[in-house]
Amino acid sequence: MEQLVRAAIEGHQEAFEQLIKTEKSKLFAKAYSYVGTKEDAADIVQETLLQAYKSIHQLKEPKYFSTWLFKILLRQCFAFLRKKRKHS
């Protein structure tokens, strides 16, 4: 997996896509557990993947890819929940 992460950091889109395939269902499950609707969870996962793709070059340690990705996801969840609370 670390080789795929290194390739993704170097800009190889296929490597990033492969990494995402292994993580996407876990990301969705975690987002759903926070926001409670499939549509919102799917939106959050999409935003997380976009942010990860844009900033993967900043990842220093490939072995922490999953942790890094879930940290982005949690930030997206909390931002969504804050916004939702403001509009309620």
PyMOL Python script that loads the backbone (N, CA, C, O; Angstrom):
from pymol import cmd

cmd.read_pdbstr("""\
ATOM      1  N   MET A   1       0.818  -1.196   0.000  1.00  0.00           N
ATOM      2  CA  MET A   1       0.000   0.000   0.000  1.00  0.00           C
ATOM      3  C   MET A   1       0.867   1.268   0.000  1.00  0.00           C
ATOM      4  O   MET A   1       0.519   2.268  -0.629  1.00  0.00           O
ATOM      5  N   GLU A   2       1.984   1.213   0.705  1.00  0.00           N
ATOM      6  CA  GLU A   2       2.839   2.410   0.754  1.00  0.00           C
ATOM      7  C   GLU A   2       3.352   2.800  -0.625  1.00  0.00           C
ATOM      8  O   GLU A   2       3.526   3.985  -0.912  1.00  0.00           O
ATOM      9  N   GLN A   3       3.596   1.805  -1.485  1.00  0.00           N
ATOM     10  CA  GLN A   3       4.045   2.120  -2.842  1.00  0.00           C
ATOM     11  C   GLN A   3       2.962   2.869  -3.607  1.00  0.00           C
ATOM     12  O   GLN A   3       3.253   3.807  -4.350  1.00  0.00           O
ATOM     13  N   LEU A   4       1.704   2.449  -3.421  1.00  0.00           N
ATOM     14  CA  LEU A   4       0.591   3.150  -4.069  1.00  0.00           C
ATOM     15  C   LEU A   4       0.489   4.586  -3.561  1.00  0.00           C
ATOM     16  O   LEU A   4       0.260   5.514  -4.337  1.00  0.00           O
ATOM     17  N   VAL A   5       0.659   4.753  -2.277  1.00  0.00           N
ATOM     18  CA  VAL A   5       0.595   6.100  -1.688  1.00  0.00           C
ATOM     19  C   VAL A   5       1.709   6.964  -2.260  1.00  0.00           C
ATOM     20  O   VAL A   5       1.479   8.116  -2.629  1.00  0.00           O
ATOM     21  N   ARG A   6       2.908   6.414  -2.333  1.00  0.00           N
ATOM     22  CA  ARG A   6       4.036   7.177  -2.902  1.00  0.00           C
ATOM     23  C   ARG A   6       3.735   7.583  -4.351  1.00  0.00           C
ATOM     24  O   ARG A   6       3.998   8.715  -4.757  1.00  0.00           O
ATOM     25  N   ALA A   7       3.182   6.643  -5.119  1.00  0.00           N
ATOM     26  CA  ALA A   7       2.843   6.938  -6.515  1.00  0.00           C
ATOM     27  C   ALA A   7       1.778   8.040  -6.576  1.00  0.00           C
ATOM     28  O   ALA A   7       1.856   8.935  -7.418  1.00  0.00           O
ATOM     29  N   ALA A   8       0.795   7.972  -5.692  1.00  0.00           N
ATOM     30  CA  ALA A   8      -0.248   9.001  -5.659  1.00  0.00           C
ATOM     31  C   ALA A   8       0.339  10.360  -5.301  1.00  0.00           C
ATOM     32  O   ALA A   8      -0.045  11.376  -5.879  1.00  0.00           O
ATOM     33  N   ILE A   9       1.257  10.381  -4.363  1.00  0.00           N
ATOM     34  CA  ILE A   9       1.918  11.627  -3.969  1.00  0.00           C
ATOM     35  C   ILE A   9       2.679  12.221  -5.157  1.00  0.00           C
ATOM     36  O   ILE A   9       2.747  13.439  -5.321  1.00  0.00           O
ATOM     37  N   GLU A  10       3.246  11.341  -5.976  1.00  0.00           N
ATOM     38  CA  GLU A  10       3.997  11.786  -7.154  1.00  0.00           C
ATOM     39  C   GLU A  10       3.081  12.216  -8.298  1.00  0.00           C
ATOM     40  O   GLU A  10       3.552  12.668  -9.341  1.00  0.00           O
ATOM     41  N   GLY A  11       1.755  12.071  -8.095  1.00  0.00           N
ATOM     42  CA  GLY A  11       0.818  12.565  -9.106  1.00  0.00           C
ATOM     43  C   GLY A  11       0.171  11.519  -9.981  1.00  0.00           C
ATOM     44  O   GLY A  11      -0.493  11.870 -10.956  1.00  0.00           O
ATOM     45  N   HIS A  12       0.338  10.246  -9.671  1.00  0.00           N
ATOM     46  CA  HIS A  12      -0.272   9.194 -10.477  1.00  0.00           C
ATOM     47  C   HIS A  12      -1.732   8.997 -10.073  1.00  0.00           C
ATOM     48  O   HIS A  12      -2.029   8.455  -9.008  1.00  0.00           O
ATOM     49  N   GLN A  13      -2.623   9.444 -10.932  1.00  0.00           N
ATOM     50  CA  GLN A  13      -4.056   9.419 -10.633  1.00  0.00           C
ATOM     51  C   GLN A  13      -4.567   7.994 -10.422  1.00  0.00           C
ATOM     52  O   GLN A  13      -5.407   7.769  -9.551  1.00  0.00           O
ATOM     53  N   GLU A  14      -4.077   7.034 -11.200  1.00  0.00           N
ATOM     54  CA  GLU A  14      -4.537   5.645 -11.076  1.00  0.00           C
ATOM     55  C   GLU A  14      -4.222   5.093  -9.683  1.00  0.00           C
ATOM     56  O   GLU A  14      -5.021   4.355  -9.107  1.00  0.00           O
ATOM     57  N   ALA A  15      -3.078   5.448  -9.158  1.00  0.00           N
ATOM     58  CA  ALA A  15      -2.692   5.002  -7.817  1.00  0.00           C
ATOM     59  C   ALA A  15      -3.648   5.581  -6.782  1.00  0.00           C
ATOM     60  O   ALA A  15      -4.081   4.876  -5.871  1.00  0.00           O
ATOM     61  N   PHE A  16      -3.976   6.857  -6.920  1.00  0.00           N
ATOM     62  CA  PHE A  16      -4.914   7.486  -5.994  1.00  0.00           C
ATOM     63  C   PHE A  16      -6.271   6.783  -6.070  1.00  0.00           C
ATOM     64  O   PHE A  16      -6.886   6.497  -5.044  1.00  0.00           O
ATOM     65  N   GLU A  17      -6.726   6.510  -7.278  1.00  0.00           N
ATOM     66  CA  GLU A  17      -8.021   5.833  -7.458  1.00  0.00           C
ATOM     67  C   GLU A  17      -8.022   4.454  -6.808  1.00  0.00           C
ATOM     68  O   GLU A  17      -9.016   4.059  -6.198  1.00  0.00           O
ATOM     69  N   GLN A  18      -6.935   3.728  -6.930  1.00  0.00           N
ATOM     70  CA  GLN A  18      -6.840   2.413  -6.287  1.00  0.00           C
ATOM     71  C   GLN A  18      -6.900   2.535  -4.771  1.00  0.00           C
ATOM     72  O   GLN A  18      -7.574   1.747  -4.108  1.00  0.00           O
ATOM     73  N   LEU A  19      -6.209   3.505  -4.232  1.00  0.00           N
ATOM     74  CA  LEU A  19      -6.236   3.726  -2.784  1.00  0.00           C
ATOM     75  C   LEU A  19      -7.652   4.022  -2.311  1.00  0.00           C
ATOM     76  O   LEU A  19      -8.093   3.518  -1.278  1.00  0.00           O
ATOM     77  N   ILE A  20      -8.349   4.836  -3.073  1.00  0.00           N
ATOM     78  CA  ILE A  20      -9.703   5.235  -2.695  1.00  0.00           C
ATOM     79  C   ILE A  20     -10.655   4.046  -2.722  1.00  0.00           C
ATOM     80  O   ILE A  20     -11.542   3.940  -1.875  1.00  0.00           O
ATOM     81  N   LYS A  21     -10.476   3.159  -3.683  1.00  0.00           N
ATOM     82  CA  LYS A  21     -11.333   1.966  -3.752  1.00  0.00           C
ATOM     83  C   LYS A  21     -11.270   1.165  -2.457  1.00  0.00           C
ATOM     84  O   LYS A  21     -12.276   0.603  -2.025  1.00  0.00           O
ATOM     85  N   THR A  22     -10.092   1.111  -1.836  1.00  0.00           N
ATOM     86  CA  THR A  22      -9.956   0.332  -0.606  1.00  0.00           C
ATOM     87  C   THR A  22     -10.523   1.061   0.608  1.00  0.00           C
ATOM     88  O   THR A  22     -10.838   0.425   1.613  1.00  0.00           O
ATOM     89  N   GLU A  23     -10.655   2.367   0.533  1.00  0.00           N
ATOM     90  CA  GLU A  23     -11.073   3.155   1.693  1.00  0.00           C
ATOM     91  C   GLU A  23     -12.503   3.668   1.625  1.00  0.00           C
ATOM     92  O   GLU A  23     -13.078   4.015   2.657  1.00  0.00           O
ATOM     93  N   LYS A  24     -13.091   3.724   0.432  1.00  0.00           N
ATOM     94  CA  LYS A  24     -14.349   4.445   0.238  1.00  0.00           C
ATOM     95  C   LYS A  24     -15.499   3.924   1.108  1.00  0.00           C
ATOM     96  O   LYS A  24     -16.245   4.723   1.674  1.00  0.00           O
ATOM     97  N   SER A  25     -15.653   2.622   1.224  1.00  0.00           N
ATOM     98  CA  SER A  25     -16.779   2.101   2.010  1.00  0.00           C
ATOM     99  C   SER A  25     -16.605   2.428   3.496  1.00  0.00           C
ATOM    100  O   SER A  25     -17.583   2.697   4.194  1.00  0.00           O
ATOM    101  N   LYS A  26     -15.367   2.404   3.971  1.00  0.00           N
ATOM    102  CA  LYS A  26     -15.113   2.763   5.378  1.00  0.00           C
ATOM    103  C   LYS A  26     -15.377   4.257   5.604  1.00  0.00           C
ATOM    104  O   LYS A  26     -15.928   4.652   6.631  1.00  0.00           O
ATOM    105  N   LEU A  27     -14.980   5.068   4.640  1.00  0.00           N
ATOM    106  CA  LEU A  27     -15.237   6.502   4.735  1.00  0.00           C
ATOM    107  C   LEU A  27     -16.738   6.776   4.792  1.00  0.00           C
ATOM    108  O   LEU A  27     -17.211   7.568   5.607  1.00  0.00           O
ATOM    109  N   PHE A  28     -17.471   6.105   3.910  1.00  0.00           N
ATOM    110  CA  PHE A  28     -18.923   6.304   3.871  1.00  0.00           C
ATOM    111  C   PHE A  28     -19.564   5.893   5.192  1.00  0.00           C
ATOM    112  O   PHE A  28     -20.407   6.612   5.729  1.00  0.00           O
ATOM    113  N   ALA A  29     -19.163   4.742   5.711  1.00  0.00           N
ATOM    114  CA  ALA A  29     -19.738   4.253   6.973  1.00  0.00           C
ATOM    115  C   ALA A  29     -19.478   5.243   8.107  1.00  0.00           C
ATOM    116  O   ALA A  29     -20.371   5.518   8.909  1.00  0.00           O
ATOM    117  N   LYS A  30     -18.277   5.770   8.173  1.00  0.00           N
ATOM    118  CA  LYS A  30     -17.931   6.726   9.236  1.00  0.00           C
ATOM    119  C   LYS A  30     -18.731   8.023   9.060  1.00  0.00           C
ATOM    120  O   LYS A  30     -19.275   8.550  10.030  1.00  0.00           O
ATOM    121  N   ALA A  31     -18.802   8.530   7.842  1.00  0.00           N
ATOM    122  CA  ALA A  31     -19.560   9.766   7.595  1.00  0.00           C
ATOM    123  C   ALA A  31     -21.031   9.555   7.941  1.00  0.00           C
ATOM    124  O   ALA A  31     -21.653  10.420   8.557  1.00  0.00           O
ATOM    125  N   TYR A  32     -21.580   8.431   7.555  1.00  0.00           N
ATOM    126  CA  TYR A  32     -22.987   8.128   7.841  1.00  0.00           C
ATOM    127  C   TYR A  32     -23.236   8.068   9.341  1.00  0.00           C
ATOM    128  O   TYR A  32     -24.283   8.507   9.817  1.00  0.00           O
ATOM    129  N   SER A  33     -22.284   7.527  10.083  1.00  0.00           N
ATOM    130  CA  SER A  33     -22.448   7.439  11.534  1.00  0.00           C
ATOM    131  C   SER A  33     -22.494   8.833  12.178  1.00  0.00           C
ATOM    132  O   SER A  33     -23.070   9.000  13.253  1.00  0.00           O
ATOM    133  N   TYR A  34     -21.898   9.816  11.531  1.00  0.00           N
ATOM    134  CA  TYR A  34     -21.914  11.180  12.064  1.00  0.00           C
ATOM    135  C   TYR A  34     -23.129  11.974  11.602  1.00  0.00           C
ATOM    136  O   TYR A  34     -23.734  12.690  12.400  1.00  0.00           O
ATOM    137  N   VAL A  35     -23.498  11.861  10.331  1.00  0.00           N
ATOM    138  CA  VAL A  35     -24.526  12.751   9.788  1.00  0.00           C
ATOM    139  C   VAL A  35     -25.902  12.108   9.650  1.00  0.00           C
ATOM    140  O   VAL A  35     -26.907  12.818   9.597  1.00  0.00           O
ATOM    141  N   GLY A  36     -25.965  10.789   9.590  1.00  0.00           N
ATOM    142  CA  GLY A  36     -27.249  10.107   9.651  1.00  0.00           C
ATOM    143  C   GLY A  36     -28.056   9.976   8.374  1.00  0.00           C
ATOM    144  O   GLY A  36     -29.106   9.334   8.390  1.00  0.00           O
ATOM    145  N   THR A  37     -27.610  10.555   7.270  1.00  0.00           N
ATOM    146  CA  THR A  37     -28.319  10.347   6.003  1.00  0.00           C
ATOM    147  C   THR A  37     -27.324   9.922   4.933  1.00  0.00           C
ATOM    148  O   THR A  37     -26.180  10.375   4.906  1.00  0.00           O
ATOM    149  N   LYS A  38     -27.786   9.047   4.059  1.00  0.00           N
ATOM    150  CA  LYS A  38     -26.907   8.530   3.005  1.00  0.00           C
ATOM    151  C   LYS A  38     -26.467   9.632   2.047  1.00  0.00           C
ATOM    152  O   LYS A  38     -25.315   9.670   1.616  1.00  0.00           O
ATOM    153  N   GLU A  39     -27.394  10.528   1.719  1.00  0.00           N
ATOM    154  CA  GLU A  39     -27.078  11.599   0.773  1.00  0.00           C
ATOM    155  C   GLU A  39     -26.000  12.528   1.327  1.00  0.00           C
ATOM    156  O   GLU A  39     -25.039  12.866   0.636  1.00  0.00           O
ATOM    157  N   ASP A  40     -26.174  12.929   2.576  1.00  0.00           N
ATOM    158  CA  ASP A  40     -25.180  13.817   3.186  1.00  0.00           C
ATOM    159  C   ASP A  40     -23.836  13.098   3.347  1.00  0.00           C
ATOM    160  O   ASP A  40     -22.781  13.690   3.118  1.00  0.00           O
ATOM    161  N   ALA A  41     -23.877  11.835   3.737  1.00  0.00           N
ATOM    162  CA  ALA A  41     -22.636  11.066   3.886  1.00  0.00           C
ATOM    163  C   ALA A  41     -21.914  10.959   2.538  1.00  0.00           C
ATOM    164  O   ALA A  41     -20.694  11.111   2.471  1.00  0.00           O
ATOM    165  N   ALA A  42     -22.657  10.703   1.483  1.00  0.00           N
ATOM    166  CA  ALA A  42     -22.052  10.598   0.148  1.00  0.00           C
ATOM    167  C   ALA A  42     -21.413  11.928  -0.260  1.00  0.00           C
ATOM    168  O   ALA A  42     -20.317  11.948  -0.820  1.00  0.00           O
ATOM    169  N   ASP A  43     -22.108  13.046   0.024  1.00  0.00           N
ATOM    170  CA  ASP A  43     -21.558  14.367  -0.294  1.00  0.00           C
ATOM    171  C   ASP A  43     -20.259  14.624   0.477  1.00  0.00           C
ATOM    172  O   ASP A  43     -19.290  15.150  -0.070  1.00  0.00           O
ATOM    173  N   ILE A  44     -20.260  14.245   1.740  1.00  0.00           N
ATOM    174  CA  ILE A  44     -19.077  14.449   2.577  1.00  0.00           C
ATOM    175  C   ILE A  44     -17.907  13.607   2.085  1.00  0.00           C
ATOM    176  O   ILE A  44     -16.769  14.077   2.062  1.00  0.00           O
ATOM    177  N   VAL A  45     -18.178  12.373   1.696  1.00  0.00           N
ATOM    178  CA  VAL A  45     -17.116  11.512   1.158  1.00  0.00           C
ATOM    179  C   VAL A  45     -16.555  12.130  -0.120  1.00  0.00           C
ATOM    180  O   VAL A  45     -15.340  12.150  -0.312  1.00  0.00           O
ATOM    181  N   GLN A  46     -17.416  12.627  -0.986  1.00  0.00           N
ATOM    182  CA  GLN A  46     -16.943  13.254  -2.225  1.00  0.00           C
ATOM    183  C   GLN A  46     -16.055  14.450  -1.932  1.00  0.00           C
ATOM    184  O   GLN A  46     -15.000  14.611  -2.545  1.00  0.00           O
ATOM    185  N   GLU A  47     -16.476  15.285  -1.001  1.00  0.00           N
ATOM    186  CA  GLU A  47     -15.690  16.463  -0.640  1.00  0.00           C
ATOM    187  C   GLU A  47     -14.353  16.049  -0.016  1.00  0.00           C
ATOM    188  O   GLU A  47     -13.319  16.666  -0.271  1.00  0.00           O
ATOM    189  N   THR A  48     -14.391  15.003   0.799  1.00  0.00           N
ATOM    190  CA  THR A  48     -13.166  14.478   1.413  1.00  0.00           C
ATOM    191  C   THR A  48     -12.188  14.014   0.346  1.00  0.00           C
ATOM    192  O   THR A  48     -10.997  14.319   0.413  1.00  0.00           O
ATOM    193  N   LEU A  49     -12.690  13.275  -0.637  1.00  0.00           N
ATOM    194  CA  LEU A  49     -11.820  12.754  -1.696  1.00  0.00           C
ATOM    195  C   LEU A  49     -11.236  13.882  -2.539  1.00  0.00           C
ATOM    196  O   LEU A  49     -10.081  13.819  -2.959  1.00  0.00           O
ATOM    197  N   LEU A  50     -12.028  14.898  -2.780  1.00  0.00           N
ATOM    198  CA  LEU A  50     -11.531  16.055  -3.528  1.00  0.00           C
ATOM    199  C   LEU A  50     -10.413  16.753  -2.753  1.00  0.00           C
ATOM    200  O   LEU A  50      -9.367  17.078  -3.316  1.00  0.00           O
ATOM    201  N   GLN A  51     -10.643  16.977  -1.460  1.00  0.00           N
ATOM    202  CA  GLN A  51      -9.614  17.613  -0.628  1.00  0.00           C
ATOM    203  C   GLN A  51      -8.350  16.760  -0.573  1.00  0.00           C
ATOM    204  O   GLN A  51      -7.237  17.278  -0.661  1.00  0.00           O
ATOM    205  N   ALA A  52      -8.529  15.452  -0.427  1.00  0.00           N
ATOM    206  CA  ALA A  52      -7.377  14.548  -0.358  1.00  0.00           C
ATOM    207  C   ALA A  52      -6.587  14.584  -1.665  1.00  0.00           C
ATOM    208  O   ALA A  52      -5.356  14.630  -1.652  1.00  0.00           O
ATOM    209  N   TYR A  53      -7.288  14.563  -2.778  1.00  0.00           N
ATOM    210  CA  TYR A  53      -6.619  14.586  -4.078  1.00  0.00           C
ATOM    211  C   TYR A  53      -5.811  15.877  -4.247  1.00  0.00           C
ATOM    212  O   TYR A  53      -4.681  15.860  -4.735  1.00  0.00           O
ATOM    213  N   LYS A  54      -6.408  16.979  -3.836  1.00  0.00           N
ATOM    214  CA  LYS A  54      -5.734  18.282  -3.974  1.00  0.00           C
ATOM    215  C   LYS A  54      -4.509  18.402  -3.068  1.00  0.00           C
ATOM    216  O   LYS A  54      -3.551  19.099  -3.405  1.00  0.00           O
ATOM    217  N   SER A  55      -4.538  17.725  -1.920  1.00  0.00           N
ATOM    218  CA  SER A  55      -3.473  17.954  -0.945  1.00  0.00           C
ATOM    219  C   SER A  55      -2.605  16.733  -0.648  1.00  0.00           C
ATOM    220  O   SER A  55      -1.828  16.753   0.307  1.00  0.00           O
ATOM    221  N   ILE A  56      -2.721  15.676  -1.443  1.00  0.00           N
ATOM    222  CA  ILE A  56      -1.944  14.471  -1.145  1.00  0.00           C
ATOM    223  C   ILE A  56      -0.441  14.731  -1.161  1.00  0.00           C
ATOM    224  O   ILE A  56       0.314  14.048  -0.469  1.00  0.00           O
ATOM    225  N   HIS A  57      -0.010  15.696  -1.931  1.00  0.00           N
ATOM    226  CA  HIS A  57       1.426  16.010  -1.980  1.00  0.00           C
ATOM    227  C   HIS A  57       1.954  16.496  -0.626  1.00  0.00           C
ATOM    228  O   HIS A  57       3.165  16.518  -0.405  1.00  0.00           O
ATOM    229  N   GLN A  58       1.055  16.883   0.274  1.00  0.00           N
ATOM    230  CA  GLN A  58       1.466  17.349   1.600  1.00  0.00           C
ATOM    231  C   GLN A  58       1.649  16.202   2.593  1.00  0.00           C
ATOM    232  O   GLN A  58       2.193  16.399   3.679  1.00  0.00           O
ATOM    233  N   LEU A  59       1.196  15.009   2.223  1.00  0.00           N
ATOM    234  CA  LEU A  59       1.322  13.848   3.116  1.00  0.00           C
ATOM    235  C   LEU A  59       2.790  13.460   3.235  1.00  0.00           C
ATOM    236  O   LEU A  59       3.436  13.124   2.242  1.00  0.00           O
ATOM    237  N   LYS A  60       3.308  13.509   4.455  1.00  0.00           N
ATOM    238  CA  LYS A  60       4.735  13.258   4.672  1.00  0.00           C
ATOM    239  C   LYS A  60       5.063  11.766   4.807  1.00  0.00           C
ATOM    240  O   LYS A  60       6.081  11.305   4.292  1.00  0.00           O
ATOM    241  N   GLU A  61       4.210  11.022   5.492  1.00  0.00           N
ATOM    242  CA  GLU A  61       4.457   9.601   5.758  1.00  0.00           C
ATOM    243  C   GLU A  61       3.395   8.741   5.082  1.00  0.00           C
ATOM    244  O   GLU A  61       2.252   8.708   5.539  1.00  0.00           O
ATOM    245  N   PRO A  62       3.749   8.044   4.003  1.00  0.00           N
ATOM    246  CA  PRO A  62       2.768   7.207   3.299  1.00  0.00           C
ATOM    247  C   PRO A  62       2.052   6.192   4.195  1.00  0.00           C
ATOM    248  O   PRO A  62       0.900   5.844   3.936  1.00  0.00           O
ATOM    249  N   LYS A  63       2.725   5.716   5.244  1.00  0.00           N
ATOM    250  CA  LYS A  63       2.086   4.701   6.089  1.00  0.00           C
ATOM    251  C   LYS A  63       0.895   5.259   6.865  1.00  0.00           C
ATOM    252  O   LYS A  63       0.090   4.494   7.396  1.00  0.00           O
ATOM    253  N   TYR A  64       0.778   6.588   6.935  1.00  0.00           N
ATOM    254  CA  TYR A  64      -0.344   7.209   7.647  1.00  0.00           C
ATOM    255  C   TYR A  64      -1.456   7.679   6.711  1.00  0.00           C
ATOM    256  O   TYR A  64      -2.285   8.500   7.101  1.00  0.00           O
ATOM    257  N   PHE A  65      -1.481   7.170   5.490  1.00  0.00           N
ATOM    258  CA  PHE A  65      -2.481   7.603   4.512  1.00  0.00           C
ATOM    259  C   PHE A  65      -3.905   7.475   5.050  1.00  0.00           C
ATOM    260  O   PHE A  65      -4.678   8.430   4.983  1.00  0.00           O
ATOM    261  N   SER A  66      -4.256   6.309   5.581  1.00  0.00           N
ATOM    262  CA  SER A  66      -5.623   6.095   6.073  1.00  0.00           C
ATOM    263  C   SER A  66      -5.963   7.057   7.201  1.00  0.00           C
ATOM    264  O   SER A  66      -7.054   7.627   7.221  1.00  0.00           O
ATOM    265  N   THR A  67      -5.055   7.240   8.123  1.00  0.00           N
ATOM    266  CA  THR A  67      -5.272   8.159   9.238  1.00  0.00           C
ATOM    267  C   THR A  67      -5.475   9.581   8.726  1.00  0.00           C
ATOM    268  O   THR A  67      -6.377  10.290   9.171  1.00  0.00           O
ATOM    269  N   TRP A  68      -4.634   9.983   7.797  1.00  0.00           N
ATOM    270  CA  TRP A  68      -4.705  11.311   7.188  1.00  0.00           C
ATOM    271  C   TRP A  68      -6.054  11.504   6.493  1.00  0.00           C
ATOM    272  O   TRP A  68      -6.695  12.545   6.639  1.00  0.00           O
ATOM    273  N   LEU A  69      -6.477  10.486   5.735  1.00  0.00           N
ATOM    274  CA  LEU A  69      -7.732  10.555   4.992  1.00  0.00           C
ATOM    275  C   LEU A  69      -8.924  10.661   5.948  1.00  0.00           C
ATOM    276  O   LEU A  69      -9.842  11.447   5.714  1.00  0.00           O
ATOM    277  N   PHE A  70      -8.907   9.881   7.010  1.00  0.00           N
ATOM    278  CA  PHE A  70     -10.011   9.928   7.970  1.00  0.00           C
ATOM    279  C   PHE A  70     -10.031  11.246   8.740  1.00  0.00           C
ATOM    280  O   PHE A  70     -11.098  11.707   9.146  1.00  0.00           O
ATOM    281  N   LYS A  71      -8.889  11.844   8.940  1.00  0.00           N
ATOM    282  CA  LYS A  71      -8.839  13.158   9.588  1.00  0.00           C
ATOM    283  C   LYS A  71      -9.528  14.199   8.706  1.00  0.00           C
ATOM    284  O   LYS A  71     -10.269  15.047   9.202  1.00  0.00           O
ATOM    285  N   ILE A  72      -9.284  14.131   7.417  1.00  0.00           N
ATOM    286  CA  ILE A  72      -9.962  15.031   6.475  1.00  0.00           C
ATOM    287  C   ILE A  72     -11.465  14.780   6.535  1.00  0.00           C
ATOM    288  O   ILE A  72     -12.252  15.726   6.581  1.00  0.00           O
ATOM    289  N   LEU A  73     -11.864  13.519   6.536  1.00  0.00           N
ATOM    290  CA  LEU A  73     -13.283  13.165   6.597  1.00  0.00           C
ATOM    291  C   LEU A  73     -13.940  13.738   7.856  1.00  0.00           C
ATOM    292  O   LEU A  73     -15.022  14.321   7.786  1.00  0.00           O
ATOM    293  N   LEU A  74     -13.293  13.572   8.984  1.00  0.00           N
ATOM    294  CA  LEU A  74     -13.876  14.066  10.235  1.00  0.00           C
ATOM    295  C   LEU A  74     -14.024  15.583  10.220  1.00  0.00           C
ATOM    296  O   LEU A  74     -15.021  16.115  10.709  1.00  0.00           O
ATOM    297  N   ARG A  75     -13.043  16.275   9.666  1.00  0.00           N
ATOM    298  CA  ARG A  75     -13.164  17.732   9.542  1.00  0.00           C
ATOM    299  C   ARG A  75     -14.361  18.105   8.684  1.00  0.00           C
ATOM    300  O   ARG A  75     -15.085  19.050   8.995  1.00  0.00           O
ATOM    301  N   GLN A  76     -14.569  17.357   7.598  1.00  0.00           N
ATOM    302  CA  GLN A  76     -15.712  17.610   6.718  1.00  0.00           C
ATOM    303  C   GLN A  76     -17.034  17.350   7.458  1.00  0.00           C
ATOM    304  O   GLN A  76     -17.987  18.118   7.327  1.00  0.00           O
ATOM    305  N   CYS A  77     -17.078  16.271   8.226  1.00  0.00           N
ATOM    306  CA  CYS A  77     -18.285  15.951   9.002  1.00  0.00           C
ATOM    307  C   CYS A  77     -18.598  17.055   9.999  1.00  0.00           C
ATOM    308  O   CYS A  77     -19.741  17.501  10.096  1.00  0.00           O
ATOM    309  N   PHE A  78     -17.586  17.498  10.741  1.00  0.00           N
ATOM    310  CA  PHE A  78     -17.808  18.533  11.753  1.00  0.00           C
ATOM    311  C   PHE A  78     -18.225  19.854  11.112  1.00  0.00           C
ATOM    312  O   PHE A  78     -19.082  20.559  11.645  1.00  0.00           O
ATOM    313  N   ALA A  79     -17.632  20.189   9.985  1.00  0.00           N
ATOM    314  CA  ALA A  79     -18.017  21.413   9.280  1.00  0.00           C
ATOM    315  C   ALA A  79     -19.472  21.319   8.816  1.00  0.00           C
ATOM    316  O   ALA A  79     -20.225  22.287   8.926  1.00  0.00           O
ATOM    317  N   PHE A  80     -19.860  20.167   8.304  1.00  0.00           N
ATOM    318  CA  PHE A  80     -21.240  19.953   7.869  1.00  0.00           C
ATOM    319  C   PHE A  80     -22.202  20.106   9.050  1.00  0.00           C
ATOM    320  O   PHE A  80     -23.228  20.777   8.940  1.00  0.00           O
ATOM    321  N   LEU A  81     -21.866  19.488  10.162  1.00  0.00           N
ATOM    322  CA  LEU A  81     -22.741  19.531  11.338  1.00  0.00           C
ATOM    323  C   LEU A  81     -22.849  20.948  11.911  1.00  0.00           C
ATOM    324  O   LEU A  81     -23.923  21.355  12.354  1.00  0.00           O
ATOM    325  N   ARG A  82     -21.742  21.699  11.903  1.00  0.00           N
ATOM    326  CA  ARG A  82     -21.779  23.097  12.358  1.00  0.00           C
ATOM    327  C   ARG A  82     -22.714  23.923  11.474  1.00  0.00           C
ATOM    328  O   ARG A  82     -23.540  24.697  11.959  1.00  0.00           O
ATOM    329  N   LYS A  83     -22.560  23.735  10.170  1.00  0.00           N
ATOM    330  CA  LYS A  83     -23.379  24.471   9.208  1.00  0.00           C
ATOM    331  C   LYS A  83     -24.856  24.112   9.376  1.00  0.00           C
ATOM    332  O   LYS A  83     -25.729  24.979   9.334  1.00  0.00           O
ATOM    333  N   LYS A  84     -25.111  22.841   9.562  1.00  0.00           N
ATOM    334  CA  LYS A  84     -26.490  22.363   9.736  1.00  0.00           C
ATOM    335  C   LYS A  84     -27.101  22.956  11.012  1.00  0.00           C
ATOM    336  O   LYS A  84     -28.268  23.346  11.024  1.00  0.00           O
ATOM    337  N   ARG A  85     -26.313  23.019  12.070  1.00  0.00           N
ATOM    338  CA  ARG A  85     -26.784  23.569  13.349  1.00  0.00           C
ATOM    339  C   ARG A  85     -27.122  25.057  13.201  1.00  0.00           C
ATOM    340  O   ARG A  85     -28.099  25.532  13.780  1.00  0.00           O
ATOM    341  N   LYS A  86     -26.318  25.788  12.431  1.00  0.00           N
ATOM    342  CA  LYS A  86     -26.564  27.216  12.228  1.00  0.00           C
ATOM    343  C   LYS A  86     -27.882  27.458  11.497  1.00  0.00           C
ATOM    344  O   LYS A  86     -28.582  28.433  11.771  1.00  0.00           O
ATOM    345  N   HIS A  87     -28.216  26.562  10.562  1.00  0.00           N
ATOM    346  CA  HIS A  87     -29.416  26.742   9.747  1.00  0.00           C
ATOM    347  C   HIS A  87     -30.659  26.177  10.414  1.00  0.00           C
ATOM    348  O   HIS A  87     -31.757  26.309   9.874  1.00  0.00           O
ATOM    349  N   SER A  88     -30.510  25.551  11.575  1.00  0.00           N
ATOM    350  CA  SER A  88     -31.676  24.969  12.251  1.00  0.00           C
ATOM    351  C   SER A  88     -32.340  25.963  13.171  1.00  0.00           C
ATOM    352  O   SER A  88     -33.335  25.638  13.818  1.00  0.00           O
TER     353      SER A  88
END
""", "prot")
cmd.dss("prot")
cmd.show_as("cartoon", "prot")
cmd.util.cbc("prot")
cmd.orient("prot")
